Amino acid sequence: MSDDAAVADADDGPERVPLREDPPAETLRTRLWRHAYNLFPAYRGTGARIDHIGGDWRYVRVRVPFNWRTRNIVGAIFGGSLYGAVDPVYMSLLRRNLDTDRYTVWDKAADIRFRKPGRETLYAEFEIEGAELDRIREALSPGESLDSVYEVAIVDAEGVVHAECEKTLYVRQDE
């Protein structure tokens, strides 16, 4: 049995998560921010690139190309590149959608589960619904905090899941 088959047999999560065909339109502002994120040295070092930021800052798509910068010793995309690609996104979306003068948002924990080696360009899509933002605003009074858990699948162009990441974010309404 090959290593790929062993990983696939152990998979107990979703097998396919199709990429969104109609992402929300970018604005000039989000397009400029996308370029800035991609030039930021810490993010650039992951080898990943942000492909799209919705104009309302509630949707982001990232791409992790399979190339010499992201390839590991066994010929698959390095797990650190996959995690680095998804690490800052949910925190950035929440910070953009919650008033940063009233709310503190921090990463608290993360868990990544590798399902299948990535030997082609992989993608991750992030979306924060308006109802989720309303839930956070309604749940918090000044001085209170909560943990919000978000999941993202890292998939190939056909939607085959190669990894899943769970991010726990700490959100506090400041006094």
C-alpha positions in Angstrom: 0.0 0.0 0.0 1.4 3.4 -0.9 1.7 6.3 1.5 -1.0 8.1 -0.4 -3.4 5.2 -0.1 -2.7 4.8 3.7 -3.5 8.5 4.2 -6.6 8.3 2.1 -7.8 5.2 3.9 -7.5 7.0 7.2 -9.6 9.9 6.0 -12.8 10.2 8.0 -13.7 13.8 6.8 -15.2 15.2 3.7 -13.6 14.0 0.5 -14.6 17.0 -1.7 -15.3 20.6 -1.1 -15.8 22.4 -4.4 -14.2 25.9 -4.9 -16.7 28.7 -5.1 -17.3 29.7 -8.7 -18.7 33.2 -8.0 -16.7 34.9 -5.2 -17.8 38.3 -4.1 -16.3 41.1 -6.3 -13.1 42.7 -5.1 -13.0 46.5 -4.7 -10.0 48.6 -5.5 -9.3 48.8 -1.8 -9.4 45.0 -1.2 -7.3 44.5 -4.4 -4.6 46.8 -3.1 -4.7 45.1 0.3 -4.4 41.7 -1.4 -1.2 42.9 -3.1 0.1 44.3 0.3 -0.6 40.9 2.0 1.3 39.1 -0.7 4.3 41.4 -0.3 4.4 41.1 3.5 7.6 39.1 4.2 6.1 36.7 6.8 3.2 35.7 4.5 5.4 35.8 1.3 7.7 33.3 3.0 5.0 30.6 3.2 5.0 30.4 -0.6 1.2 31.0 -0.5 -0.6 33.9 -2.2 -3.9 35.5 -1.5 -5.9 35.3 -4.8 -9.1 37.2 -3.9 -10.5 39.3 -1.1 -14.2 40.1 -1.3 -15.1 43.8 -1.2 -16.9 43.4 2.1 -13.9 41.6 3.8 -16.0 38.5 4.4 -14.4 36.2 1.8 -10.8 35.3 1.0 -9.3 32.7 -1.3 -5.7 31.6 -1.0 -3.5 29.5 -3.3 -0.5 27.4 -2.4 1.4 26.6 -5.6 3.3 23.3 -5.8 6.8 24.5 -6.7 10.4 24.4 -5.4 9.6 26.9 -2.6 6.8 24.9 -1.2 7.9 21.3 -1.9 9.3 19.2 1.0 11.8 16.3 1.0 9.2 13.7 0.0 7.9 15.7 -3.0 4.6 17.1 -1.5 3.7 20.6 -0.3 5.4 21.3 3.0 2.9 21.2 5.9 4.3 24.5 7.2 3.4 26.2 3.9 -0.2 24.9 4.1 -0.6 26.0 7.7 1.2 29.4 7.1 -1.2 30.0 4.2 -4.3 29.7 6.3 -3.0 31.0 9.7 -3.7 34.8 9.5 -6.9 34.8 7.5 -9.8 34.3 9.9 -8.2 36.7 12.4 -7.8 39.3 9.6 -11.5 38.8 8.5 -12.8 39.2 12.0 -10.6 42.3 12.7 -11.8 43.9 9.5 -15.5 43.2 10.3 -15.5 44.0 14.0 -14.7 47.5 15.2 -11.1 47.2 16.3 -11.5 50.0 18.8 -14.2 47.9 20.6 -13.0 44.3 20.0 -9.7 42.5 20.5 -9.2 39.5 18.2 -6.3 37.0 18.7 -5.5 33.5 17.6 -5.8 31.1 20.5 -5.3 27.6 19.0 -5.0 25.7 15.8 -5.1 22.2 14.6 -4.3 20.9 11.1 -5.0 17.5 9.9 -3.3 16.3 6.7 -5.5 14.0 4.6 -3.6 13.6 1.3 -0.2 14.8 0.1 -0.5 17.8 -2.1 1.4 17.4 -5.3 -0.4 20.2 -7.2 -1.6 23.7 -6.4 -4.0 23.8 -3.5 -6.6 26.3 -2.4 -8.4 27.4 0.7 -11.5 29.6 0.9 -12.6 31.5 4.0 -16.0 33.1 4.6 -17.5 34.9 7.6 -21.3 35.2 7.4 -23.1 38.3 8.7 -25.0 36.0 11.1 -21.7 35.0 12.7 -20.7 38.6 13.2 -24.1 39.4 14.7 -23.7 36.3 17.0 -20.4 37.6 18.3 -21.7 41.2 18.8 -24.8 40.0 20.6 -22.9 37.5 22.8 -20.4 40.0 24.2 -20.8 42.8 26.7 -17.9 45.1 27.6 -15.2 43.1 29.3 -16.5 39.7 28.2 -14.8 37.3 25.8 -15.6 34.1 23.8 -13.8 31.6 21.7 -14.9 31.1 18.1 -13.9 28.0 16.2 -13.6 28.1 12.4 -12.7 25.3 10.0 -11.2 25.5 6.5 -10.5 22.8 4.0 -7.4 23.0 1.8 -8.3 21.5 -1.6 -7.1 21.0 -5.1 -8.8 22.4 -8.2 -11.3 19.6 -8.2 -12.2 20.1 -4.6 -10.4 17.0 -3.2 -9.5 17.7 0.4 -5.8 17.5 1.2 -5.8 19.1 4.6 -8.3 20.6 7.1 -7.4 23.3 9.6 -9.4 24.3 12.7 -8.7 27.7 14.1 -9.8 28.9 17.5 -10.0 32.7 17.9 -10.3 34.7 21.1 -12.7 37.6 20.8 -13.1 40.2 23.5 -15.3 43.3 23.7 -13.1 46.0 25.3 -14.4 48.1 28.1 
